[in-house]
Amino acid sequence: MTLGSYRFDLGSFRCVCVSDGAFNYPLESFFANVPREEIQEPLRQHDLPTEQIITPYTLLVVDTGQRLVLVDTGAGNLGAHAAQLFPNVDHSTTVTGTLLDNLRASEIAPSDIDTVIITHAHPDHIGGTLDEAGNLVFGYARYVMARDEWDFWTSEAATAKASPPMVNIARQNLEPLRDRLTLIDDGAEIVPGIRAIATPGHTPGHIALSIVSEGERLLHVSDVVLHPLHLEYPEWTPVFDVAPEQAAASKRRIFDQAAEDEVLVFAHHFPPFPNLGHILDREEGWSWQPTEATT
């Protein structure tokens, strides 16, 4: 393990968790329907900062032996705009766009990636699609995303339900993919061993992934929830969910399944790096049990 990458095996699949940095958010953006004081006590109990949310951006690479798959493209230079987006937050530790350096440190070149799965089109998941010249960073890959997600961001409905910057970033990064994009529906097998699970709510076409090899299974939940406290307090919701009621139903379904099946879980925003762990049932919800990274 290096500072920015962590390798592990899933059956015959070779997997790497790769850091794309971290971003600092105001408490209210992650917990929009809860008084600030009510959030701070559980954060304090977990030895987490109480004035802002420091969330990791971590991506997953899966080498199936036949395909080299990257899930999402990262945040790109989103961190450079952090102070403009959230001016009342300390951004001294906000850094994004470390994906490519950490891939190379793991001996993975952008040209090696032949499949990119987009879980949803928020800036921290597709912001690394294009380089500064507007060219595809992963120029040899085919891209896969949910049909409902593409339809939403390319329609007028997006302008009514999402902020202008989010819509602009989505359209800017999705349009260059049009000719190499495969649109899928719920349950589609993307490559052998990796299947899409529709989990709408955070965005209309948000997907999780079931990754299975030789009887071992990993559940990639992406942004079904954004923070471990969303598991412990299921009624707490982020401002980023387009359809909160739908998001709550997806959360209930996916985490009940994860807890019951005791599967390994990868969550894009769940600390600590490498964002791997298990979901445990609690009386009112669930809890996050991180996997300790070993060298």
N, C-alpha and C positions, 0 to 999 in steps of 0.2 A: 504493500500500500504506500502511495505517495500522499502528500498533503491534499492533492486534488483528485485522486482516483483510488478506487477500491475494487479489486477483482474477487469474484467468487464463482463457483460452479453451480449450475442447476441441471442435474442430470448430466447430459453430454453437452449442454450449452455453456459457453464461456461468457460470463457477464462482467461488465465494468460499470460501476457508479462513478460519474464524472461531475465534478463541481463546476458550475457556471457562476460561482460567486454567491453573494447574499444581498438582500435588499431590506431596508428599514422602513416600516410602515407605522402610521399612527394607530393607536389601539382601536379607534373608532372604525377604521377601514376593515379590520378583521372581525370586530365584534360590534356590529352596527346597532343592535337592539338592546344593549346592556349598558347600564351606567358605568362610567369609568372606574369608580371605586370598587364595584362588584367584580370587575375583571382583574384588578390589581392584586387582590388577595390570593387567588389561585396561582397567578404568575409568581408571586412571592414564594408560595409553597413549593413551586417547582424550581426555585432559584433562577428565575428568568427575569430580565429587565422589566420594570413596571411602567416605564414612560413611553415605550415604543415596542413594536414587534420586530424582532430580527429574524428574518426567515431565510433559510437556505434555498438556493436554486440548484437542484441536482438533477442530472439526466442519466438515463440508462442506455447502455449499449449491450446488445445481445448478439453473440456470434453463434449461429445455429449449426455451423459447419457448412451450410449451403448459402446462407445469407448473413450479411453483417448489417444489423438493424440498429438505427438510432431512434429513440423515442423523443420527439420534439427537437427544436433547433436552438433552444436557449433564448436568452434575453438580449443578446447583442449589446449595444451601447445604452440600454435603458438606464443604467446607473448614472450616466452622465446627465440625465434629465431629472434625477431624483429630487433635487432641491426645488425645481420648478413645479414638480408634481405634488410634493408634500413639503412645503416650505417650513413647517413648524416642527420638523423632525431632525434629529441629529444624524447626519449622513456620513459621519466620519468612517464608518465601517461598511457603507454601501459600496460594493464593487461588483460589477457584472461583466460578462464577456470573457470569462476565463476558460470557456469550454474548449476552444481550439488548442490552446497551450496544454491543457490537461489531457486532451486526446493524444496530442503528439508525444507527451511524456509517457503515455501508455502505448506508444508505438502504433497509433492509429492515425492515418492521414485522412483528411476530408474526402479524398478521392476513393478511399477504401469502402466508404459507406455506400451500400447499394440500395438500401430501403430506409426511408424516413417515415415514421408514423407520427401524425400530428393528432394529439389527444384533443386539442381545442385551440382556438385562434386568439388567445390572449397574448399581450406583448411579451411576457416572460417565457412563452412557449414557442413563439414563432419569430421573435425579434432577431434571431441569429440566422435567418434564412438567407439574407443577402449580404454581400460585402459592401464596402464603402462605394464601390463603383456600380453597385446595383446588380452584380452577377450572383448566381446561386453559389453559396459556399459549398454545398454538397452537390456538385454539378453532375455527378455520375449516378445519382440515386433516382429511383422512382419514389413518388410521394403518395401517401395513403391517408385519407381522413374520412370522417362520417359525412354522408350525403347531407344530413340535416345541418351540420356545421357549415359546410360550404354554402348551402342555400340561404342560411341566416345572414352570414356576413356579406354576401353579395346582393342582398335584398334591401329594400327600404325599411323593413322591420328593424334592422340593426340600428338605424339612426334614431329610432324611437326608444330603444331599450338599452343602448350602450352609449358611452361618452364619445364625443367626436374624435379624441385622440385614439381611443381603442379601435373605432371603426376605420380610421385612416390607416393605422398600422396594420390591421388585418388585411385590408384591401391591397395595400402596398406590397405586402409579403405573400399574399395568396395568388394574385394575378399572374406572376411569373411562373407559377406551378401549373397553370391551367392545362398545358399540353402534355404534362407528364404525371398528372394526378389521377389516382384511382379512387373513386368515391364508393364507400361501402355502407352496408346496413348492419343492424344489430346481429351479432353472432358470426359475422364473416371471419373466415380464416385468412389472415393477412399473409402470413408465410406459415409453412408447416410448424405447428407448435405454438403459434401466437394467434389468439382470437380476440376480436373486439367485443366489449360489453357496453351496451348503451347505458349511460348514466347521466341523463339530461338534468338540467337545472342550473348548474354553475354557468353553462352555456347551453343552447338548445341541442347541440350535437356532441356534447362532451362524451368521450369514451374512456373506459378503463380497459385494461388488457389482462387476459388470462394467458400466462406463459407456462407451458408444460413440456418437460423432457424426462423421459424414463421414469415416469411416475412422480417426479418432483414438480411442485407447482409454485409459481410466484404470481401474486396479484399486484399489478401496477395500477394504483388508484388515481394517479395524477392529481387533479384538484377537486375530487369528490368532496373533500374537506381541505382546509388550508392550514389547520393548526391542531395539535393534539388536544387542546382544550375544547375544540368542536366535537371531539368524541366524548369527553367527560360531561359536557354540557350541550346536548344535542339541539337544544332550542336556541342557542346562540348562533347568529348568522352573520356572514360577512357582507359588506356592501356590494361585492362583486358578483353575487349570484343573480342571474337574470330572472330566474323563476324560483324563489325560495321554497315554495311548497313542493315543487318537483324535485328540487335539490335535496330536500329532507327525505323524500321517498327513496331517491337513489342512495342516499347515505345509509338509510336503514337497511335497505336490501343488500348493499355491498359489504357493510361491516358486520351484519349478522352472519353473512356467509363466511367472511374471513375468520370470524371468531369460532364459528361452528366447525369449520374445516381445518382450523389451526394452520393456515397456510402462511408462508412468508409473504410479507407485504413491502412494496416499495411505494413511498409517498414523496412526491416532488418537493414538498415544503416542510416535511417533518424532520426536526432535529433529533439527535445529532447526526452529522455525516457519518456513514453513507446512506442515511435515510431508509434503512432496512429495519424491520421488526415484525412483531406479531400484535394482533388485536385481541384484547381480553374483554370478556363480558363483564359489565358492571350492572348494578341494579337499575340505574336510570339511563345507561348508555354503554360506553366502552372505555378502554384505556389503551394507551400506546406503550408497548414494551420494546424498546429499541434493542437491536442486535448489537452486541459489542464488536466493533471492528478489530480484527486480528491481522497482524502482518504476515 
